[in-house]
């Protein structure tokens, strides 16, 4: 029972104005550290969302690039060029290319 009174007096001692005033710089420092920690967490989350969005944009741009590249490769073949010239009443001069087998 004597221990309970001792703990209670210690608790009362912590909330006395002299104790609080003496430790105010430390409490301000702890508050500042908490604010820096919270700000850092928000900044990190913002950067992670930006990185995720950029990765998704990169996937979309890469898909568009591959699609346009394959379209260009297909449309630049000899037969496709010949077909497009036929619609404009033009003909390809020369013979079709031949495969050489070794």
Secondary structure, DSSP 8 states (H G I E B T S, - for coil): -HHHHHHHHHHHHHTSHHHHHHTHHHHHHHHHHHHHHHHHHHHHHHHHHHHHHHHHHHHHHHHHHHHHHHHHHHHTSHHHHHHHHHTTT----S--------
